[in-house]
């Protein structure tokens, strides 16, 4: 079996393109003819020695979604204006402020100048350009609609940026409050408490367990503060490294899907991304199987990835996508599968997925708006408990002394 890149059209002139596994070109043509499509071009893809890996340096020197969005939007405008890809890349590399991204664009420009296809040049940098980006560009190159493909990628990235910004914005407030609490707590334990402890020493009374706990905590921070800080930083780095492994990703995905507040956000964000990306790929003429393969490599939650990959395998055997999605009610809401089924029955799956994307994007918007009102009383309770515990621990010995007097 070999992998082929193809473009085809049906009787109505609707285009389709993508990658497909076939024994030979004749077998590929027969497969597509069975779906009602006539092949217009076929290109055999060379077998790669292995998947391009993301090296450690590329992980550190990240390129923000905002920078990639700026690049994609401007590239689309330049190409639609008649500029060549090479000239557009040259212009954009000069405008790019991120040094690492500028170097990558310059390398891509040199590859394109040597005759390498734009999609293949992008595929060398998976840390920056994911499977969706590369495959959409490849589809545009084959069909001669690169500017349209870039427009679709731009819309997708804008929606993704909007979603991530809302979720991140909802988390900033509690993160700032918790950080401020920790800073105040450290100051209290290392500078203020030691002065009070001298008073306790003069009292010559038995201190309660709560007071002793705070005193031991204060001593630990004062005498071993640097070691504790190094341990915390090391723990964060260790968690981050562990989260990048397959086991770590699965554990993180499982944890997020079990947390009461975050569970709803994770499900709706992944449903919105799945629907938006799948709709965009179908609109570009990518086959259902290849679209599901691309989507599975784009989503971050492993449970969604596994479900969609399993769906891809079953779709190849002729099972409807709605039936497959319905087998995962814990991660895909019932309405999601029902709406896909309606799209399949009416032949408007692409439009239905677009509506689902808009619906779940709005749901995420509402959840993030309400999140602050939910988190605020929880934070107040947490702060009040911490202050109350500290006050009780400090005042209890004093009341004991007063009673003895």
C-alpha positions in Angstrom: 0.0 0.0 0.0 1.2 3.5 -0.9 0.0 6.9 0.1 -1.3 9.2 -2.7 -2.2 12.8 -2.8 -5.2 13.4 -5.1 -7.8 15.9 -6.4 -11.1 14.8 -7.9 -14.5 16.2 -8.9 -18.0 14.8 -9.0 -20.7 15.3 -11.6 -21.8 18.5 -10.0 -18.2 19.8 -10.1 -17.7 19.7 -6.4 -14.0 19.3 -5.7 -12.4 16.8 -3.3 -8.8 16.4 -2.4 -6.6 14.8 0.3 -4.4 11.8 1.0 -5.5 8.2 0.6 -3.9 4.7 0.9 -4.1 2.6 -2.2 -2.3 -0.3 -3.9 -1.8 1.6 -7.1 -3.2 4.6 -9.0 -5.8 2.4 -10.8 -7.1 1.2 -7.4 -7.3 4.7 -6.1 -9.3 5.8 -9.1 -11.7 2.9 -8.6 -12.2 3.8 -4.9 -13.0 7.4 -5.8 -15.3 6.4 -8.7 -17.3 4.3 -6.2 -17.9 7.5 -4.2 -19.0 9.3 -7.4 -15.8 11.2 -8.0 -13.5 11.4 -11.1 -9.8 11.8 -10.5 -8.2 15.0 -11.9 -4.7 14.5 -10.5 -2.7 12.0 -8.5 0.7 12.3 -6.9 2.4 9.5 -5.0 3.9 10.6 -1.7 7.4 9.5 -0.9 7.6 7.4 2.3 9.3 9.2 5.1 11.9 7.6 7.3 9.8 8.6 10.3 7.7 11.3 11.7 9.4 14.6 12.2 10.0 15.1 15.9 9.8 18.3 17.8 13.2 19.0 19.4 13.6 20.5 22.9 14.8 23.9 21.7 11.8 24.3 19.5 9.5 23.6 22.5 11.2 26.4 24.4 11.3 28.9 21.6 7.6 28.9 21.0 5.6 31.0 18.5 2.4 32.4 19.9 -1.0 31.9 18.2 -1.3 35.6 17.7 2.0 35.7 15.7 0.9 32.8 13.5 -2.4 34.4 13.0 -0.8 37.6 11.8 1.5 35.6 9.5 -1.4 33.6 8.0 -3.7 36.5 7.5 -1.1 38.6 5.7 0.2 35.7 3.7 -3.4 35.1 2.4 -3.7 38.8 1.4 -0.4 38.9 -0.4 -1.0 35.7 -2.4 -4.5 36.8 -3.3 -3.0 40.1 -4.5 -0.8 38.1 -7.0 2.5 37.9 -5.1 4.4 34.6 -5.3 4.8 32.5 -2.1 8.5 33.1 -2.0 8.1 36.9 -2.3 5.4 36.9 0.3 7.5 34.9 2.7 10.4 37.2 2.2 8.2 40.3 3.0 6.7 38.6 6.1 10.0 37.4 7.5 11.3 41.1 7.5 8.1 42.2 9.4 8.2 39.4 12.0 9.5 40.6 15.4 9.9 37.1 16.9 13.6 36.2 16.2 13.0 32.4 16.2 9.9 32.7 13.9 11.9 35.0 11.6 14.6 32.4 11.2 12.1 29.7 10.5 10.4 31.8 7.8 13.8 32.5 6.2 14.5 28.8 6.1 11.1 28.1 4.6 11.7 30.8 2.0 15.0 29.1 1.0 13.3 25.7 0.7 10.6 27.2 -1.5 13.3 28.9 -3.7 14.9 25.4 -4.1 11.7 24.0 -5.4 10.3 22.4 -2.3 6.5 22.7 -2.0 5.3 25.2 0.5 3.4 22.5 2.5 6.5 20.2 2.7 8.6 23.2 3.9 6.1 24.0 6.6 6.0 20.3 7.7 9.6 20.5 8.8 8.5 22.7 11.8 5.7 20.8 13.5 6.1 22.8 16.7 4.9 25.9 14.8 2.7 24.5 12.0 0.5 21.6 13.1 -1.1 18.9 10.9 -4.2 21.0 10.2 -2.1 24.0 8.9 0.1 21.8 6.7 -2.7 19.7 5.2 -4.9 22.7 4.5 -2.0 24.4 2.7 -1.3 21.1 0.8 -5.0 21.0 -0.3 -4.8 24.6 -1.5 -1.6 23.9 -3.5 -3.2 20.9 -5.2 -6.4 22.7 -6.0 -4.9 26.0 -6.9 -6.9 27.7 -4.1 -4.1 28.4 -1.6 -5.5 31.9 -0.7 -8.9 30.3 0.1 -7.2 27.6 2.2 -5.3 30.3 4.1 -8.5 32.3 4.7 -10.1 29.1 6.2 -7.0 28.6 8.4 -7.2 32.3 9.5 -10.8 31.9 10.5 -10.0 28.7 12.4 -7.1 30.3 14.2 -9.1 33.4 15.1 -11.8 31.2 16.7 -9.1 29.2 18.5 -7.5 32.4 19.8 -10.9 33.7 20.9 -11.7 30.5 22.8 -8.3 30.2 24.5 -8.3 34.0 25.4 -11.7 33.6 27.1 -10.7 30.5 29.1 -7.3 32.1 30.0 -9.0 35.3 31.0 -11.4 33.5 33.3 -8.5 31.8 35.0 -6.3 34.9 35.5 -8.4 36.4 38.4 -8.3 33.3 40.7 -4.6 32.8 39.8 -3.7 36.4 40.8 -5.6 36.0 44.1 -4.0 32.7 45.0 -0.6 34.1 44.1 -1.2 37.2 46.3 -2.3 35.0 49.2 0.8 32.9 48.9 3.1 36.0 48.9 1.3 37.5 51.9 1.4 34.1 53.7 5.2 33.8 53.2 5.8 37.4 54.4 3.7 36.7 57.5 5.5 33.4 58.3 9.0 34.7 57.7 9.0 38.3 59.0 6.0 38.9 61.3 5.5 35.6 63.0 9.1 35.3 64.4 8.5 38.5 66.4 5.3 37.1 67.9 7.0 33.8 68.8 9.2 35.6 71.3 6.1 36.5 73.2 5.0 32.9 73.3 8.4 31.9 74.7 8.0 34.2 77.6 4.5 32.9 78.4 5.8 29.4 79.4 2.5 27.8 78.4 1.7 24.7 76.4 1.0 25.8 72.8 -1.9 24.1 70.9 -1.3 22.0 67.8 -2.5 24.7 65.4 0.0 27.2 66.8 2.9 24.6 66.8 2.1 23.8 63.2 2.4 27.4 62.1 5.6 27.8 64.2 7.2 24.8 62.5 6.1 26.0 59.1 7.6 29.4 59.8 10.9 27.8 60.9 11.0 25.7 57.7 10.5 28.7 55.5 13.0 30.8 57.4 15.8 28.2 57.6 15.2 26.3 54.4 13.5 28.8 52.2 15.9 28.4 49.3 15.6 24.6 49.3 11.8 24.8 49.4 11.8 27.3 46.5 14.2 25.0 44.5 11.9 22.0 45.3 8.8 23.9 44.1 10.4 25.0 40.8 11.8 21.5 40.3 8.3 20.1 41.0 6.7 22.4 38.4 9.4 21.5 35.8 8.9 17.8 36.6 5.1 18.0 36.2 5.6 19.9 32.9 8.0 17.2 31.5 5.7 14.4 32.7 2.7 16.1 31.1 4.5 15.9 27.7 4.7 12.1 27.9 1.8 9.9 26.6 1.1 8.7 30.2 1.2 12.3 31.5 -1.1 13.6 28.8 -3.6 10.8 29.5 -3.5 11.5 33.2 -3.9 15.3 32.6 -6.8 14.7 30.3 -8.5 12.3 32.8 -8.0 14.8 35.6 -9.5 17.7 33.6 -12.5 15.6 32.6 -13.2 14.8 36.3 -12.9 18.3 37.8 -16.4 19.7 38.4 -16.0 23.2 36.9 -13.3 22.5 34.3 -15.0 19.4 32.9 -17.8 21.4 31.2 -15.2 23.8 29.7 -13.0 21.0 28.4 -15.9 19.2 26.7 -17.3 22.3 25.1 -13.9 23.6 23.9 -13.0 20.3 22.3 -16.4 19.9 20.7 -16.2 23.4 19.3 -12.7 22.8 18.0 -13.6 19.5 16.5 -16.7 20.9 14.8 -14.9 24.0 13.5 -11.9 22.1 12.1 -13.9 19.2 10.6 -16.3 21.7 8.9 -13.3 23.7 7.5 -11.7 20.5 6.1 -14.9 19.2 4.5 -15.4 22.7 2.9 -11.9 22.4 1.4 -12.8 19.1 -0.2 -10.8 16.8 2.2 -12.3 13.3 2.5 -14.1 12.3 5.7 -11.4 9.8 6.7 -8.5 12.2 6.1 -10.4 15.0 7.9 -10.9 12.9 11.0 -7.2 11.9 10.9 -6.2 15.6 10.9 -8.7 16.5 13.6 -7.4 13.7 15.9 -3.9 15.1 15.6 -5.0 18.6 16.3 -7.0 18.1 19.6 -5.0 18.1 22.8 -7.3 16.0 25.1 -6.3 12.3 24.6 -9.8 11.0 25.2 -11.1 13.1 22.3 -8.2 12.1 20.1 -8.7 8.4 20.7 -12.4 8.6 20.1 -12.0 10.4 16.8 -9.2 8.1 15.7 -11.4 5.1 16.5 -14.2 6.9 14.5 -11.9 7.3 11.5 -11.2 3.5 11.5 -14.9 2.7 11.7 -15.9 5.3 9.0 -13.5 3.4 6.7 -15.6 0.3 7.3 -18.8 2.2 6.3 -20.2 3.1 9.7 -21.7 6.6 10.1 -19.8 9.2 12.1 -22.9 10.1 14.2 -23.3 6.5 15.4 -19.6 6.4 16.4 -19.8 9.8 18.3 -22.9 8.4 20.1 -20.8 5.7 21.6 -18.9 8.3 23.7 -21.7 10.1 25.7 -19.2 11.0 28.5 -17.2 13.4 26.2 -19.6 14.1 23.4 -23.1 15.5 24.4 -26.1 13.7 23.0 -27.1 16.7 21.0 -23.7 16.6 19.2 -24.3 13.2 17.8 -27.9 14.0 16.9 -27.0 17.1 15.0 -24.3 15.2 13.0 -26.9 12.6 12.2 -29.3 15.2 10.8 -26.4 16.6 8.7 -25.6 13.1 7.3 -29.3 12.5 6.5 -29.7 15.8 4.7 -26.3 15.8 3.1 -25.3 19.0 4.9 -22.8 17.7 7.4 -20.4 20.6 6.7 -23.1 23.3 7.5 -24.3 21.3 10.5 -20.7 21.1 12.0 -20.3 24.8 11.4 -23.5 25.5 13.4 -22.3 23.1 16.2 -19.0 25.0 16.3 -20.8 28.3 16.7 -23.2 26.9 19.3 -20.4 25.5 21.5 -18.2 28.6 21.1 -21.1 30.6 22.5 -21.5 28.1 25.3 -17.9 28.5 26.2 -18.4 32.3 26.1 -21.3 32.0 28.6 -19.4 29.6 30.9 -16.3 31.9 31.1 -18.6 34.9 31.9 -20.2 33.0 34.7 -17.0 31.5 36.0 -15.9 34.6 37.8 -19.2 34.8 39.8 -18.7 31.1 40.8 -15.0 31.4 41.7 -15.4 34.6 43.7 -17.3 33.2 46.7 -15.0 30.1 46.7 -11.9 32.4 46.9 -13.5 34.4 49.6 -14.2 31.3 51.6 -10.6 30.1 51.0 -9.1 33.4 52.1 -11.5 33.6 55.1 -10.5 30.1 56.2 -6.8 30.8 55.9 -7.1 34.1 57.9 -9.3 32.5 60.5 -7.0 29.5 61.0 -4.0 31.9 61.4 -5.9 34.1 63.9 -7.1 31.2 66.0 -3.6 29.7 66.1 -2.1 33.0 67.3 -4.9 34.1 69.7 -5.5 30.8 71.5 -2.3 30.8 73.5 -2.9 34.4 74.5 -6.4 33.6 75.8 -4.9 30.6 77.8 -2.5 33.0 79.5 -5.3 35.5 80.3 -7.4 32.7 81.9 -4.5 31.6 84.1 -4.1 35.2 85.3 
